[in-house]
Amino acid sequence: MGTYAPGRMDAHGADYDEIDLSVEDRVATIALDRPAALNAFTARMLRELLDAFDRVDADDDVRAVIITGRGRGFCAGADLSGGGGTFDMTPDAKGPSGGDGHNRVPRDGGGLLALRIFACTKPVLAAINGPAVGVGVTMTLPADIRLASDAARFGFVFARRGLVPEACSSWFLPRVVGISKAAEWVYTGRIFGAEEALAAGLVRSVHAPDELLPAARALAAEIAQSTSAVSVALSRQMLWRMLGAPHPMDAHRVDSLGIYLTGRSADAREGVSAFLEKRPAEFPGRVSAGLPDLFPEWVEPTYESGREP
């Protein structure tokens, strides 16, 4: 597909105003693009991000995705310009969250984004170039790999705003850094630096600001140029879904089915032939053609909020 021009149309028929999407050398880069506001998160940014992930998932030329921020910030969290009522989402009983005469809990926008990233068939890297606070950090947790600038600062600040963690972060964060570190960061709501994030395993590496994107692109290029797209997509499913499995036997069942189905594929034949012939592999498999079903009993959860207590 080559390189997107800035201002691509989103699913609502409007230009991207708050993000930028480009594709080069099989790597898509999604940049949060409200630099004057430190890329603070808005409803429009959410819609544009969801659309961008739909686009890159549908594009077989995209083999990896990098999400980063324009300017000196990654994302300063939710846009608070609405004042004290910013987070008051009390639904109208007859509105879209209800519809049956009863109040129902509206869905968290950060959670919608986190779930979309979780479902992505392409590996996702976050290049955190500056402050990442609130949803600015929780949106990175479903990414597979996070890299940070030494100018990055992080904060799970919800308790300091009278809120609780969102964007499915109560599921993701303990799995990334462990329950004790997750609890410390969430309970205190304090801001911490890139070195603390590195020590806890929140980020994979810390870089000088001008070296961050090149490092992320080099890692993305290694995936894009050397691996089977189908293998990576299936591996991503396996790693994330097995986080909740109660016993390694669950993984053994999935592994066995996966090896059985991929082992007779054209990609497997090409991978072995390329190795024996000492040449780069040219994998023919396409994610858009459908993935082998390694989870035949998997039921995709639906959102059932129930009524507001």
C-alpha positions in Angstrom: 0.0 0.0 0.0 3.0 2.3 0.3 2.8 5.5 2.2 -0.4 7.1 3.3 -0.8 10.8 2.8 -1.5 12.9 5.9 -5.2 13.5 6.3 -6.6 10.1 5.3 -10.3 9.8 5.7 -11.7 8.1 8.7 -14.7 5.9 8.9 -16.9 8.9 9.6 -15.9 10.6 6.4 -13.7 13.3 8.0 -10.0 13.8 7.8 -7.8 12.7 10.6 -7.4 15.8 12.7 -5.9 14.4 15.9 -3.7 11.5 14.7 -1.5 10.9 11.7 -1.2 7.5 10.0 1.7 6.6 7.7 3.0 3.3 6.3 6.6 2.8 5.1 8.6 -0.3 4.6 5.7 -2.5 5.9 5.5 -0.6 9.2 2.6 1.6 10.1 3.2 4.5 12.4 0.3 6.1 14.2 1.2 9.4 15.8 -1.1 11.2 18.3 -1.2 14.6 16.8 -2.3 17.3 19.3 1.2 18.5 20.3 0.0 21.9 21.7 -2.2 19.9 24.2 0.5 17.2 24.9 -1.7 14.9 22.8 -4.5 14.9 25.4 -7.0 12.2 24.6 -10.4 13.2 23.2 -13.5 11.4 21.8 -12.4 12.3 18.3 -8.9 10.9 18.9 -10.5 7.7 20.1 -12.6 7.4 16.9 -9.6 8.1 14.7 -7.4 5.6 16.6 -10.1 2.9 16.2 -10.3 3.6 12.5 -6.5 3.6 12.1 -6.2 0.1 13.7 -9.0 -1.1 11.4 -7.1 0.2 8.5 -3.8 -1.4 9.4 -5.4 -4.7 10.3 -7.0 -4.9 6.8 -3.7 -4.0 5.0 -1.6 -7.1 4.3 1.4 -4.8 3.5 1.4 -3.7 7.2 3.4 -6.1 9.3 3.9 -4.1 12.5 2.5 -1.0 14.1 4.2 1.8 16.1 2.2 4.2 18.1 3.9 7.4 19.3 3.2 11.0 20.0 4.0 14.3 18.2 5.9 17.0 20.0 7.3 16.7 23.5 4.5 14.5 24.9 3.2 11.1 24.2 -0.3 11.6 25.8 -1.1 13.8 28.8 -4.2 11.8 29.6 -7.8 12.8 29.1 -8.5 16.3 27.9 -9.7 18.0 31.1 -10.8 21.3 29.4 -14.4 20.4 30.2 -13.7 21.1 33.9 -14.8 19.2 36.9 -17.6 17.3 35.1 -15.2 15.9 32.5 -15.7 12.3 33.6 -19.4 12.6 34.4 -21.0 10.3 31.9 -24.3 9.7 33.5 -26.4 8.2 30.7 -29.8 9.5 29.6 -32.3 6.7 30.4 -33.5 6.9 26.8 -30.1 7.5 25.3 -27.8 5.1 23.5 -26.6 3.5 26.8 -30.1 2.7 28.0 -32.9 2.6 25.5 -35.2 0.5 27.7 -36.1 3.1 30.3 -33.2 2.1 32.6 -29.8 3.7 33.1 -27.0 1.5 32.0 -23.3 2.0 32.4 -21.6 3.7 29.4 -18.5 2.0 28.0 -15.1 3.4 28.9 -13.5 4.9 25.8 -10.0 3.9 26.9 -11.2 0.4 27.3 -12.6 0.3 23.7 -9.2 1.3 22.5 -7.4 -1.2 24.7 -9.6 -4.0 23.5 -9.1 -3.0 19.8 -5.3 -3.0 20.3 -5.6 -6.4 22.1 -7.5 -7.8 19.1 -5.0 -6.4 16.5 -3.5 -9.1 14.3 -0.3 -7.1 13.9 2.3 -6.7 16.6 2.1 -3.3 18.3 5.0 -1.3 19.6 4.6 1.9 21.7 7.4 4.5 21.3 6.7 6.6 24.3 8.4 9.9 23.6 7.3 12.0 26.5 4.8 12.3 29.4 2.3 9.4 29.4 -0.3 9.9 32.1 -3.7 8.4 32.8 -5.1 7.0 29.6 -1.8 8.1 28.0 -0.1 5.2 29.7 -2.9 2.7 30.0 -3.4 2.7 26.2 0.1 1.4 25.8 -0.4 -1.7 28.0 -2.0 -3.8 25.3 1.0 -3.1 23.1 3.4 -6.0 22.8 6.6 -4.0 23.3 7.1 -0.5 24.8 10.2 1.6 24.3 10.7 5.0 26.1 12.6 8.2 25.6 14.6 9.3 28.7 12.3 12.3 28.7 9.2 10.1 29.3 7.3 10.3 32.5 4.5 7.9 33.6 1.6 8.2 36.0 -1.4 6.1 36.9 -2.9 9.2 38.4 -6.5 8.1 38.7 -6.8 8.1 42.5 -5.5 11.6 42.5 -8.4 12.6 40.3 -11.0 10.7 42.3 -11.2 8.0 39.7 -10.2 4.3 39.3 -7.9 2.8 36.6 -9.5 2.4 33.2 -8.7 1.0 29.7 -8.7 -2.6 31.1 -5.5 -1.6 33.0 -6.5 -3.6 36.1 -6.1 -6.7 33.8 -3.0 -5.6 31.8 -0.8 -3.8 34.3 -0.3 -6.6 36.9 0.5 -9.0 34.0 3.1 -6.6 32.7 4.8 -5.5 35.9 3.4 -7.8 38.7 0.7 -7.0 41.3 2.9 -5.3 43.9 4.4 -2.7 41.5 1.0 -2.2 39.9 -0.5 -1.6 43.3 2.2 0.9 44.3 1.8 2.9 41.1 -2.0 2.9 41.2 -2.5 3.5 44.9 0.0 6.5 45.0 -0.8 7.9 41.6 2.7 9.4 41.5 4.6 10.3 38.5 7.8 8.3 37.8 10.5 8.3 35.2 11.7 6.1 32.4 14.4 4.4 34.5 11.9 3.2 37.1 9.6 2.0 34.2 12.6 0.1 32.8 13.5 -1.5 36.1 9.9 -2.7 36.6 9.6 -4.1 33.0 7.0 -1.6 31.9 9.3 -0.6 29.0 11.8 -2.7 27.2 14.5 0.0 26.7 15.2 3.7 27.3 16.7 5.9 24.5 17.8 9.4 23.9 14.9 11.3 22.4 16.3 11.4 18.8 17.1 7.6 19.0 13.7 6.4 20.2 11.8 6.1 16.8 14.8 4.7 15.0 15.1 2.0 17.7 11.3 1.2 17.4 11.5 1.1 13.7 14.5 -1.2 13.7 12.7 -3.6 16.0 9.5 -3.4 13.9 11.5 -3.9 10.7 13.1 -7.1 12.1 9.5 -8.5 12.6 8.3 -7.2 9.2 11.2 -8.4 7.1 12.0 -11.8 8.7 8.9 -13.5 9.8 5.6 -15.0 8.6 2.7 -12.6 9.1 0.4 -15.5 9.9 2.8 -17.0 12.4 3.2 -13.7 14.2 -0.6 -13.1 14.3 -1.2 -16.6 15.7 1.6 -16.2 18.2 0.2 -12.9 19.4 -3.2 -14.6 20.0 -1.5 -17.5 21.9 0.7 -15.3 24.1 -2.1 -13.0 25.2 -4.9 -15.5 25.6 -2.7 -18.0 27.5 -2.1 -15.3 30.2 -5.5 -16.3 31.6 -5.2 -20.1 31.2 -5.3 -22.0 34.5 -2.9 -24.8 33.5 0.0 -25.3 31.0 -2.1 -28.2 29.5 -4.3 -25.5 27.9 -1.2 -24.1 26.1 -0.1 -27.7 25.1 -3.5 -28.2 23.4 -3.2 -24.9 21.5 0.4 -25.5 20.7 -0.3 -29.0 19.3 -3.1 -27.7 17.1 -1.0 -24.8 16.0 2.0 -26.9 15.0 -0.4 -29.3 13.2 -2.1 -26.6 11.2 0.8 -24.4 10.4 3.2 -27.3 9.8 1.5 -28.2 6.6 1.2 -24.6 5.4 2.9 -22.9 2.5 4.6 -20.6 4.9 6.2 -23.5 6.8 7.4 -25.1 3.5 8.9 -21.7 2.5 10.5 -21.1 5.9 12.3 -24.5 5.9 13.3 -24.2 2.3 14.7 -20.7 2.7 16.7 -21.9 5.8 18.2 -24.8 3.9 18.9 -22.7 0.8 20.4 -19.9 2.9 18.2 -17.2 1.5 15.6 -14.8 2.9 12.2 -16.3 3.1 9.3 -14.9 1.1 6.2 -16.1 3.0 3.1 -16.3 0.9 0.5 -16.4 3.8 -1.8 -13.4 4.2 -3.6 -12.6 7.5 -6.5 -11.1 5.5 -7.2 -14.6 4.0 -8.1 -15.8 7.5 -6.2 -17.4 10.3 -6.3 -21.0 11.3 -8.6 -21.4 14.3 -6.4 -22.4 17.2 -9.1 -21.7 19.8 -12.2 -23.5 18.5 -13.9 -23.2 21.9 -13.0 -19.6 22.3 -16.1 -17.4 22.9 -15.4 -13.7 22.4 -16.7 -11.9 25.5 -19.4 -9.3 25.0 -20.0 -6.1 27.1 -22.9 -6.6 29.4 -22.8 -3.7 31.9 -26.0 -4.4 33.7 -27.9 -1.5 35.3 -26.3 1.2 37.3 -26.6 0.2 41.0 
